[in-house]
Structures are given as structure tokens and as C-alpha cells.
Amino acid sequence: MEILGIDIGGSGMKAAIVNVETGEVLTERHRIPTPIPRKPEAMANVILEIINHFNWEGPVGCAFPTIVIDGVCKSQSNLDVSWVDVNIEQLFSAKCGGLPFYVANDADLAGFAEMQMGVGKNKNGSVVLITIGTGLGAGFFYDGQLIPNFELGAMFHTNGEIIEKYASDAAKKRDGIKTKEWAVRFDFFLNHLNRIFSPSLIIIGGGTSKKFDKFKDILTVPVEVVPAKFLNFAGIIGAAMWASLND
């Protein structure tokens, strides 16, 4: 079965058609920059561009970078505050001529792909997937079951700000630091995560996952840390799988 998966991030909105039975990405990834400011109508217009690009007429899975409950945005995260309490599924469906949309948190869906077909498959205990991008997303699983909307990037750092403002890729770019200096910050986050949740495996996703070899030796957290099998495609694949499961 083929499904269109869309992964919405703070900097880009990416999509591809996925074979949800194998996890294979069947098309080139199409990316459009996330409009600034990141408001509902402007982002819905980009979704329509993506639908038109693929001439898509079926169900759509969408990974969204906020807390999502029953298709409704429940936090601002790195988007505009006007998103709060918007029914994302209804907005995108109305914009795209009634196509059915199935929306969940982006890190949850990236983790869903990895737990079903990637490096988390058959892993028991607590498994955490961290997406590194504009923020720090987290997908949390126990014995393979998703515990949704685990916003670990919203934990507070000792300096009083939320930790994604200190250890995300956006923070790295903002502060103009090199990868190894940033990795020390990220390692601080992982050790804090480990003290609280004691995961058996940490999976790294998001755009930075493809650079894992450049910073893995900096990490001191006493837990196995591995890059996602699907790298930055995990959100797209997980979104498509989520739509297939719920359609």
C-alpha cells in the first residue's frame, strides 16, 4: 500500500510517497521551506502545494512538531501561538479538497517507524527516539508501545531555559559553535534524560542523525545510542504508516 507521508519541521516541510508494508520511500523527497511566521493558513497553503506536487488523491499521514491530541494542536512549540487548539487534520483536509489527514507528533511518528521496521524493532523496555532540529523532539516507547507527546526537549536546563534552546541544532547555529562543542551540550541532555527515565536504547533522528559519526565519540551517556535506520526519512515513513494504521 502506498501512502503520502509529510514531515513538518520548523525549517522545512518534507514529503514523499512510501510503501507502508516495507518502509521503502518510492519517490524523491520534496521539501518546501516552512513559511515565516509559522501560522496555520500559511502552512496549510504549503501542504496544498505538496499535495499538488505529487498529484495525490488518497489519505495523508502528517508528522507535526507540537503536542497533538486527537488531531488538535495543544502547544505552540516552535510554531506561532495561533496554532494552539487548531484541529490540524480538519484544517489540512479542508485546504486539500477533503482528503483525509492523520496527524500526530513528529518525533512520535519517527519513533513509530523505527520501532516497527528500524533499529528499535523487537526492543523491549524503555526506548527513546530524539529528533534533533529546530527543537529536540522525543518519541517514548515501552515494550514497543508508544507513550505519546513525551516533550523531553521542554525539560529545564540548570540555566533556567528549556533544554532544546541549549542543545538543539537551531541552538548550535544560533551560537555559531562547532559540532563537537554542540555535542557536549547534547550529551548533557542525554545524561539528564538517562537519570530520569533509564532507557535501554536511545535512537537519534532528525537532520543531525546523518552526522552521527562526527559526534558519537563525544557522548558519555551509559546507554546504547544509535542513529535511526531511516535517518531524516523516519518522520515521513512513520507518518505514512500512521495514516495506513488509522485510515
Backbone as CSV, one residue per row, in Angstrom:
resi,resn,N_x,N_y,N_z,CA_x,CA_y,CA_z,C_x,C_y,C_z
1,MET,0.837,-1.202,0.000,0.000,0.000,0.000,0.863,1.239,0.000
2,GLU,0.524,2.222,-0.806,1.293,3.452,-0.915,0.538,4.603,-0.239
3,ILE,1.265,5.362,0.594,0.682,6.487,1.318,1.643,7.664,1.221
4,LEU,1.100,8.874,1.128,1.918,10.075,1.175,2.190,10.439,2.636
5,GLY,3.468,10.558,2.959,3.868,10.975,4.293,4.473,12.366,4.248
6,ILE,4.074,13.226,5.188,4.594,14.591,5.273,5.178,14.794,6.660
7,ASP,6.391,15.334,6.707,7.077,15.625,7.959,7.283,17.132,8.060
8,ILE,6.568,17.763,8.985,6.639,19.216,9.144,7.652,19.569,10.219
9,GLY,8.610,20.416,9.871,9.592,20.885,10.833,9.598,22.394,10.905
10,GLY,10.376,22.916,11.818,10.455,24.359,11.978,11.106,25.061,10.809
11,SER,11.952,24.347,10.061,12.638,24.966,8.927,12.156,24.458,7.576
12,GLY,11.623,23.233,7.534,11.193,22.685,6.256,10.038,21.722,6.395
13,MET,9.246,21.605,5.327,8.130,20.669,5.250,8.454,19.684,4.131
14,LYS,8.657,18.409,4.518,9.175,17.404,3.602,8.157,16.303,3.364
15,ALA,8.164,15.737,2.167,7.173,14.710,1.862,7.699,13.727,0.826
16,ALA,7.129,12.530,0.859,7.419,11.507,-0.144,6.323,10.454,-0.072
17,ILE,6.194,9.673,-1.120,5.260,8.545,-1.139,6.003,7.322,-0.620
18,VAL,5.354,6.573,0.268,6.005,5.472,0.983,5.219,4.177,0.779
19,ASN,5.949,3.084,0.584,5.352,1.760,0.667,5.285,1.397,2.149
20,VAL,4.089,1.417,2.732,3.975,1.261,4.182,4.169,-0.179,4.633
21,GLU,4.208,-1.131,3.715,4.442,-2.523,4.084,5.926,-2.827,4.199
22,THR,6.760,-2.055,3.506,8.201,-2.294,3.528,8.996,-1.130,4.120
23,GLY,8.374,0.052,4.202,9.091,1.241,4.647,9.893,1.913,3.551
24,GLU,9.778,1.402,2.337,10.560,1.965,1.228,9.974,3.299,0.773
25,VAL,10.851,4.282,0.597,10.449,5.577,0.050,10.467,5.462,-1.462
26,LEU,9.327,5.700,-2.100,9.156,5.392,-3.516,9.430,6.578,-4.436
27,THR,9.540,7.770,-3.876,9.751,8.965,-4.693,10.896,9.793,-4.122
28,GLU,11.325,10.776,-4.873,12.263,11.757,-4.333,11.559,12.545,-3.224
29,ARG,12.308,12.870,-2.194,11.743,13.711,-1.144,11.545,15.129,-1.674
30,HIS,10.361,15.662,-1.462,10.061,17.041,-1.884,10.032,17.922,-0.644
31,ARG,10.810,19.001,-0.670,10.925,19.870,0.506,10.591,21.309,0.142
32,ILE,9.771,21.939,0.982,9.437,23.360,0.849,9.744,24.016,2.183
33,PRO,10.444,25.146,2.209,10.731,25.807,3.488,9.451,26.131,4.254
34,THR,9.492,25.938,5.557,8.362,26.307,6.399,8.217,27.824,6.390
35,PRO,7.024,28.332,6.077,6.856,29.787,5.982,7.041,30.477,7.338
36,ILE,7.600,31.669,7.274,7.776,32.503,8.462,6.894,33.736,8.322
37,PRO,6.056,34.064,9.291,5.831,33.326,10.535,5.103,32.006,10.287
38,ARG,5.268,31.088,11.231,4.753,29.724,11.084,3.294,29.666,11.535
39,LYS,2.404,30.258,10.721,0.986,30.350,11.070,0.164,29.311,10.320
40,PRO,-1.022,28.968,10.838,-1.833,27.892,10.252,-2.144,28.056,8.772
41,GLU,-2.649,29.200,8.346,-3.063,29.355,6.958,-1.882,29.242,6.009
42,ALA,-0.769,29.882,6.370,0.418,29.838,5.512,0.956,28.416,5.392
43,MET,0.974,27.673,6.492,1.477,26.304,6.451,0.503,25.377,5.731
44,ALA,-0.788,25.636,5.869,-1.774,24.845,5.123,-1.607,25.047,3.621
45,ASN,-1.250,26.249,3.205,-1.013,26.511,1.779,0.166,25.690,1.260
46,VAL,1.190,25.515,2.095,2.332,24.686,1.690,1.910,23.225,1.583
47,ILE,1.069,22.774,2.503,0.549,21.406,2.416,-0.160,21.190,1.080
48,LEU,-0.951,22.161,0.669,-1.633,22.060,-0.627,-0.629,21.998,-1.770
49,GLU,0.436,22.778,-1.699,1.498,22.704,-2.717,2.073,21.304,-2.797
50,ILE,2.288,20.691,-1.646,2.852,19.337,-1.610,1.876,18.337,-2.233
51,ILE,0.614,18.439,-1.873,-0.406,17.546,-2.441,-0.436,17.681,-3.966
52,ASN,-0.388,18.914,-4.445,-0.415,19.147,-5.893,0.850,18.641,-6.566
53,HIS,1.975,18.772,-5.899,3.240,18.296,-6.472,3.178,16.801,-6.770
54,PHE,2.583,16.047,-5.854,2.505,14.595,-6.028,1.216,14.140,-6.728
55,ASN,0.345,15.111,-7.081,-0.959,14.760,-7.644,-1.659,13.707,-6.789
56,TRP,-1.629,13.954,-5.467,-2.071,12.929,-4.522,-3.567,13.004,-4.289
57,GLU,-4.216,11.826,-4.214,-5.670,11.778,-4.052,-6.119,10.853,-2.929
58,GLY,-5.180,10.348,-2.140,-5.545,9.401,-1.087,-5.311,9.951,0.309
59,PRO,-5.308,9.075,1.316,-5.050,9.507,2.688,-3.630,10.025,2.844
60,VAL,-3.442,10.903,3.818,-2.154,11.551,4.050,-1.777,11.423,5.524
61,GLY,-0.563,10.992,5.778,-0.027,10.983,7.132,0.826,12.212,7.342
62,CYS,0.750,12.801,8.518,1.465,14.051,8.757,2.101,14.042,10.143
63,ALA,3.422,14.225,10.177,4.176,14.362,11.417,4.281,15.849,11.747
64,PHE,3.801,16.234,12.926,3.649,17.646,13.267,4.442,17.979,14.527
65,PRO,5.155,19.129,14.551,6.135,19.384,15.621,5.586,20.040,16.886
66,THR,4.446,19.557,17.365,3.886,20.027,18.628,3.199,18.855,19.313
67,ILE,2.704,19.079,20.522,1.812,18.106,21.143,0.533,18.038,20.303
68,VAL,0.133,16.825,19.946,-1.082,16.619,19.141,-1.965,15.612,19.860
69,ILE,-3.200,15.992,20.147,-4.170,15.098,20.783,-5.430,15.074,19.933
70,ASP,-5.774,13.885,19.437,-6.954,13.714,18.579,-6.943,14.688,17.402
71,GLY,-5.774,14.875,16.814,-5.648,15.729,15.638,-5.583,17.212,15.924
72,VAL,-5.603,17.596,17.212,-5.625,19.009,17.597,-4.277,19.426,18.174
73,CYS,-3.767,20.568,17.738,-2.522,21.118,18.256,-2.741,21.635,19.680
74,LYS,-1.904,21.196,20.612,-2.088,21.579,22.009,-0.917,22.369,22.592
75,SER,0.058,22.698,21.774,1.169,23.518,22.275,1.741,24.330,21.127
76,GLN,2.376,25.446,21.464,2.971,26.293,20.433,4.264,25.707,19.911
77,SER,5.080,25.160,20.813,6.413,24.656,20.467,7.179,25.729,19.700
78,ASN,7.708,25.389,18.510,8.456,26.373,17.716,7.611,26.983,16.597
79,LEU,6.290,26.845,16.707,5.383,27.437,15.730,4.778,28.720,16.295
80,ASP,3.874,29.311,15.536,3.182,30.506,16.015,2.130,30.117,17.044
81,VAL,1.900,30.989,18.028,0.948,30.699,19.099,-0.469,30.500,18.569
82,SER,-0.764,31.021,17.387,-2.103,30.877,16.809,-2.441,29.425,16.462
83,TRP,-1.455,28.524,16.499,-1.727,27.109,16.243,-2.470,26.446,17.396
84,VAL,-2.335,26.954,18.599,-2.884,26.276,19.777,-4.397,26.108,19.650
85,ASP,-4.852,24.880,19.822,-6.255,24.460,19.748,-6.806,24.392,18.323
86,VAL,-5.946,24.506,17.318,-6.377,24.304,15.931,-6.466,22.805,15.643
87,ASN,-7.558,22.379,15.025,-7.666,20.992,14.565,-6.882,20.877,13.263
88,ILE,-5.695,20.323,13.359,-4.770,20.254,12.217,-5.362,19.397,11.105
89,GLU,-5.933,18.282,11.481,-6.491,17.368,10.481,-7.608,18.040,9.692
90,GLN,-8.491,18.732,10.380,-9.599,19.403,9.694,-9.102,20.544,8.811
91,LEU,-8.128,21.319,9.311,-7.587,22.438,8.540,-6.959,21.959,7.238
92,PHE,-6.091,20.955,7.327,-5.400,20.467,6.137,-6.370,19.780,5.186
93,SER,-7.325,19.029,5.731,-8.301,18.350,4.890,-9.145,19.359,4.106
94,ALA,-9.613,20.404,4.792,-10.417,21.430,4.127,-9.624,22.143,3.041
95,LYS,-8.344,22.391,3.312,-7.495,23.071,2.329,-7.252,22.187,1.107
96,CYS,-7.277,20.876,1.286,-6.903,19.944,0.219,-8.102,19.163,-0.320
97,GLY,-9.256,19.812,-0.360,-10.419,19.235,-1.022,-11.024,18.033,-0.335
98,GLY,-10.817,17.919,0.981,-11.451,16.835,1.723,-10.616,15.578,1.870
99,LEU,-9.366,15.581,1.416,-8.516,14.407,1.615,-8.390,14.119,3.107
100,PRO,-8.412,12.840,3.494,-8.269,12.516,4.920,-6.822,12.675,5.393
101,PHE,-6.619,13.406,6.490,-5.311,13.597,7.097,-5.275,12.926,8.456
102,TYR,-4.138,12.299,8.751,-3.922,11.655,10.042,-2.638,12.244,10.622
103,VAL,-2.789,13.003,11.709,-1.698,13.825,12.231,-1.338,13.378,13.642
104,ALA,-0.030,13.308,13.917,0.464,13.041,15.265,1.798,13.755,15.432
105,ASN,2.319,13.738,16.640,3.593,14.388,16.926,4.709,13.835,16.049
106,ASP,5.598,14.712,15.598,6.624,14.298,14.635,7.608,13.272,15.196
107,ALA,8.092,13.480,16.416,9.041,12.525,16.989,8.359,11.198,17.312
108,ASP,7.085,11.253,17.722,6.337,10.019,17.945,6.287,9.178,16.677
109,LEU,6.057,9.840,15.544,5.918,9.098,14.291,7.265,8.627,13.755
110,ALA,8.317,9.423,13.942,9.659,8.955,13.575,10.007,7.717,14.396
111,GLY,9.690,7.770,15.695,9.929,6.619,16.550,9.071,5.427,16.161
112,PHE,7.840,5.684,15.751,6.939,4.615,15.323,7.539,3.838,14.158
113,ALA,8.110,4.564,13.198,8.765,3.906,12.057,9.943,3.056,12.516
114,GLU,10.744,3.607,13.419,11.936,2.885,13.880,11.567,1.666,14.728
115,MET,10.497,1.753,15.503,10.096,0.619,16.331,9.450,-0.484,15.503
116,GLN,8.821,-0.109,14.399,8.165,-1.090,13.545,9.137,-1.771,12.596
117,MET,10.036,-0.982,11.997,10.871,-1.505,10.917,12.338,-1.119,11.012
118,GLY,12.716,-0.375,12.044,14.079,0.139,12.125,14.866,-0.440,13.279
119,VAL,15.739,0.377,13.861,16.664,-0.114,14.885,15.979,-0.427,16.213
120,GLY,14.728,0.021,16.397,14.008,-0.284,17.629,13.147,-1.532,17.558
121,LYS,13.122,-2.174,16.408,12.256,-3.349,16.241,12.624,-4.447,17.240
122,ASN,11.611,-4.973,17.913,11.757,-6.054,18.901,12.530,-5.643,20.149
123,LYS,12.690,-4.351,20.372,13.371,-3.868,21.573,12.349,-3.665,22.687
124,ASN,12.603,-4.284,23.852,11.719,-4.130,24.996,12.279,-3.106,25.975
125,GLY,11.515,-2.841,27.027,11.903,-1.817,27.974,11.635,-0.441,27.410
126,SER,12.278,0.565,27.978,12.101,1.955,27.547,13.059,2.277,26.406
127,VAL,12.506,2.760,25.313,13.290,3.199,24.162,12.886,4.632,23.842
128,VAL,13.868,5.498,23.648,13.595,6.899,23.347,14.221,7.256,22.005
129,LEU,13.445,7.878,21.142,13.990,8.469,19.917,14.012,9.982,20.096
130,ILE,15.165,10.583,19.833,15.319,12.033,19.923,15.556,12.586,18.524
131,THR,14.706,13.503,18.088,14.932,14.180,16.814,15.613,15.513,17.085
132,ILE,16.677,15.768,16.357,17.465,16.986,16.543,17.222,17.896,15.352
133,GLY,16.657,19.053,15.607,16.386,20.013,14.543,16.195,21.387,15.144
134,THR,15.122,22.071,14.730,14.803,23.367,15.319,14.604,23.229,16.826
135,GLY,14.054,22.095,17.249,13.928,21.769,18.663,14.515,20.400,18.932
136,LEU,14.157,19.824,20.084,14.516,18.446,20.415,13.216,17.683,20.630
137,GLY,12.825,16.893,19.633,11.619,16.092,19.761,11.936,14.769,20.423
138,ALA,10.912,14.130,20.999,11.128,12.852,21.665,9.955,11.918,21.428
139,GLY,10.271,10.701,21.004,9.283,9.633,20.935,9.641,8.601,21.993
140,PHE,8.700,8.277,22.869,8.972,7.388,24.008,8.146,6.113,23.870
141,PHE,8.823,4.965,24.021,8.167,3.665,23.847,8.516,2.751,25.011
142,TYR,7.525,1.985,25.455,7.774,0.973,26.477,7.255,-0.369,25.975
143,ASP,8.164,-1.336,25.900,7.858,-2.651,25.327,7.173,-2.508,23.970
144,GLY,7.666,-1.557,23.185,7.184,-1.353,21.822,5.947,-0.504,21.700
145,GLN,5.346,-0.106,22.818,4.113,0.686,22.785,4.430,2.172,22.924
146,LEU,3.847,2.980,22.059,4.060,4.424,22.084,3.370,5.060,23.288
147,ILE,4.123,5.905,24.010,3.544,6.787,25.022,3.617,8.186,24.407
148,PRO,2.509,8.728,23.902,2.577,9.910,23.028,2.894,11.213,23.751
149,ASN,3.402,12.140,22.958,3.605,13.533,23.380,4.543,13.663,24.582
150,PHE,5.637,12.924,24.559,6.651,12.995,25.603,7.623,14.123,25.242
151,GLU,7.354,15.336,25.687,8.110,16.515,25.261,9.377,16.704,26.099
152,LEU,10.364,15.836,25.880,11.572,15.890,26.697,12.412,17.129,26.402
153,GLY,12.281,17.685,25.218,13.001,18.912,24.889,12.518,20.106,25.692
154,ALA,11.370,19.954,26.361,10.819,21.033,27.178,11.285,20.961,28.631
155,MET,12.131,19.969,28.963,12.708,19.937,30.302,13.581,21.168,30.505
156,PHE,13.717,21.585,31.748,14.511,22.774,32.023,15.988,22.438,32.219
157,HIS,16.828,23.281,31.646,18.268,23.232,31.876,18.549,23.936,33.198
158,THR,19.752,23.718,33.751,20.110,24.374,35.007,20.205,25.893,34.874
159,ASN,20.318,26.385,33.622,20.380,27.839,33.417,18.989,28.481,33.374
160,GLY,17.943,27.658,33.529,16.596,28.193,33.622,15.805,28.211,32.332
161,GLU,16.426,27.900,31.196,15.694,27.848,29.935,15.425,26.402,29.565
162,ILE,14.440,26.165,28.672,14.181,24.784,28.279,15.385,24.270,27.497
163,ILE,15.607,22.976,27.638,16.883,22.427,27.199,17.058,22.431,25.683
164,GLU,15.953,22.446,24.914,16.121,22.496,23.468,16.674,23.841,23.003
165,LYS,16.531,24.883,23.820,17.117,26.178,23.487,18.633,26.170,23.674
166,TYR,19.131,25.117,24.316,20.561,24.971,24.610,21.221,23.908,23.750
167,ALA,20.471,22.833,23.405,21.113,21.664,22.800,20.542,21.238,21.456
168,SER,19.659,22.018,20.850,19.119,21.665,19.532,20.082,22.094,18.427
169,ASP,19.774,21.681,17.209,20.578,22.131,16.063,20.406,23.631,15.837
170,ALA,19.201,24.152,16.107,18.976,25.596,15.976,19.839,26.374,16.961
171,ALA,20.023,25.822,18.173,20.882,26.473,19.164,22.334,26.457,18.704
172,LYS,22.742,25.354,18.092,24.110,25.252,17.555,24.362,26.335,16.514
173,LYS,23.414,26.498,15.600,23.563,27.510,14.551,23.495,28.924,15.133
174,ARG,22.584,29.133,16.079,22.431,30.451,16.700,23.709,30.898,17.390
175,ASP,24.358,29.974,18.091,25.547,30.314,18.868,26.838,30.168,18.075
176,GLY,26.732,29.693,16.827,27.905,29.594,15.967,28.975,28.657,16.485
177,ILE,28.573,27.532,17.084,29.540,26.597,17.653,29.731,25.404,16.719
178,LYS,30.873,24.746,16.870,31.189,23.583,16.047,30.493,22.343,16.599
179,THR,30.471,21.290,15.777,29.726,20.088,16.125,30.177,19.482,17.449
180,LYS,31.492,19.417,17.694,31.960,18.782,18.923,31.590,19.597,20.159
181,GLU,31.592,20.909,20.051,31.176,21.743,21.180,29.679,21.575,21.430
182,TRP,28.906,21.524,20.343,27.472,21.271,20.491,27.221,19.911,21.103
183,ALA,28.018,18.896,20.717,27.807,17.526,21.203,27.953,17.441,22.717
184,VAL,28.797,18.286,23.317,28.907,18.316,24.777,27.576,18.749,25.396
185,ARG,26.940,19.711,24.778,25.625,20.154,25.252,24.599,19.023,25.103
186,PHE,24.616,18.385,23.943,23.647,17.312,23.688,23.870,16.151,24.650
187,ASP,25.111,15.867,24.953,25.447,14.807,25.901,24.901,15.130,27.294
188,PHE,24.951,16.399,27.676,24.364,16.829,28.945,22.880,16.472,28.969
189,PHE,22.197,16.760,27.878,20.775,16.443,27.760,20.532,14.944,27.878
190,LEU,21.323,14.131,27.163,21.128,12.686,27.189,21.375,12.114,28.580
191,ASN,22.380,12.623,29.280,22.641,12.137,30.633,21.506,12.505,31.583
192,HIS,20.955,13.687,31.407,19.804,14.098,32.216,18.609,13.188,31.920
193,LEU,18.377,12.910,30.647,17.309,12.001,30.233,17.507,10.620,30.864
194,ASN,18.738,10.133,30.836,19.031,8.813,31.379,18.787,8.742,32.882
195,ARG,19.158,9.801,33.619,18.941,9.812,35.067,17.459,9.685,35.419
196,ILE,16.603,10.257,34.586,15.167,10.276,34.895,14.452,9.028,34.401
197,PHE,14.790,8.551,33.189,13.988,7.511,32.546,14.692,6.163,32.377
198,SER,16.004,6.105,32.522,16.765,4.853,32.399,16.400,4.044,31.157
199,PRO,16.475,4.642,29.973,16.128,3.889,28.760,17.163,2.807,28.462
200,SER,16.741,1.785,27.747,17.668,0.737,27.323,18.300,1.068,25.976
201,LEU,17.706,2.007,25.245,18.216,2.393,23.934,17.782,3.817,23.634
202,ILE,18.702,4.604,23.083,18.390,5.947,22.603,18.677,5.983,21.108
203,ILE,17.684,6.386,20.335,17.814,6.480,18.878,17.873,7.947,18.489
204,ILE,18.803,8.287,17.614,18.958,9.676,17.166,18.352,9.838,15.784
205,GLY,17.382,10.755,15.665,16.742,11.039,14.394,16.854,12.513,14.039
206,GLY,16.105,12.929,13.034,16.199,14.308,12.571,17.391,14.509,11.643
207,GLY,17.534,15.721,11.143,18.574,16.001,10.160,19.974,15.714,10.661
208,THR,20.216,15.884,11.956,21.555,15.686,12.511,21.932,14.215,12.591
209,SER,20.973,13.315,12.446,21.267,11.883,12.560,22.283,11.426,11.523
210,LYS,22.294,12.076,10.355,23.246,11.651,9.320,24.672,12.094,9.626
211,LYS,24.839,12.914,10.667,26.172,13.348,11.102,26.620,12.610,12.357
212,PHE,25.946,11.520,12.703,26.187,10.838,13.967,27.652,10.459,14.168
213,ASP,28.314,10.009,13.114,29.718,9.591,13.241,30.631,10.739,13.661
214,LYS,30.196,11.971,13.435,31.035,13.130,13.762,30.983,13.503,15.247
215,PHE,29.958,12.993,15.964,29.870,13.372,17.376,29.660,12.200,18.331
216,LYS,29.557,10.981,17.825,29.253,9.845,18.704,30.332,9.633,19.760
217,ASP,31.590,9.939,19.440,32.676,9.710,20.397,32.662,10.716,21.547
218,ILE,31.896,11.791,21.414,31.795,12.786,22.472,30.810,12.346,23.555
219,LEU,29.873,11.474,23.190,28.789,11.101,24.097,29.288,10.195,25.214
220,THR,28.909,10.523,26.438,29.324,9.753,27.620,28.161,9.035,28.285
221,VAL,26.948,9.233,27.790,25.786,8.629,28.424,25.934,7.097,28.412
222,PRO,25.726,6.419,29.572,25.971,4.973,29.665,24.817,4.128,29.126
223,VAL,24.369,4.462,27.947,23.267,3.770,27.283,23.647,3.625,25.816
224,GLU,23.214,2.557,25.172,23.457,2.421,23.735,22.747,3.543,22.986
225,VAL,23.518,4.262,22.161,22.973,5.355,21.351,23.272,5.043,19.894
226,VAL,22.230,5.027,19.046,22.412,4.658,17.642,21.626,5.625,16.761
227,PRO,22.076,5.839,15.524,21.274,6.652,14.596,20.081,5.870,14.093
228,ALA,19.029,6.583,13.744,17.842,5.942,13.177,18.192,5.244,11.865
229,LYS,17.620,4.096,11.639,17.820,3.384,10.373,17.391,4.246,9.201
230,PHE,16.270,4.944,9.373,15.709,5.735,8.291,16.216,7.176,8.292
231,LEU,17.138,7.492,9.223,17.745,8.827,9.313,16.658,9.907,9.274
232,ASN,16.819,10.902,8.381,15.872,12.019,8.360,14.573,11.678,7.622
233,PHE,14.465,10.439,7.110,13.224,9.998,6.468,12.269,9.345,7.463
234,ALA,12.713,9.151,8.708,11.892,8.420,9.669,10.537,9.079,9.890
235,GLY,10.488,10.421,9.941,9.226,11.115,10.145,8.261,10.913,8.995
236,ILE,8.777,10.981,7.766,7.942,10.763,6.583,7.387,9.342,6.572
237,ILE,8.266,8.376,6.832,7.849,6.972,6.802,6.855,6.688,7.923
238,GLY,7.158,7.192,9.126,6.247,6.982,10.243,4.893,7.626,10.018
239,ALA,4.876,8.806,9.400,3.607,9.485,9.102,2.761,8.653,8.147
240,ALA,3.389,8.125,7.116,2.662,7.284,6.156,2.123,6.023,6.829
241,MET,2.939,5.416,7.676,2.500,4.212,8.388,1.344,4.521,9.326
242,TRP,1.396,5.688,9.978,0.337,6.101,10.901,-1.000,6.273,10.162
243,ALA,-0.939,6.878,8.968,-2.146,7.027,8.163,-2.715,5.692,7.749
244,SER,-1.829,4.771,7.365,-2.285,3.439,6.971,-2.960,2.719,8.133
245,LEU,-2.407,2.894,9.344,-2.955,2.228,10.521,-4.329,2.785,10.888
246,ASN,-4.534,4.079,10.672,-5.745,4.742,11.135,-6.814,4.961,10.065
247,ASP,-6.467,4.800,8.808,-7.425,5.073,7.726,-8.533,4.018,7.668
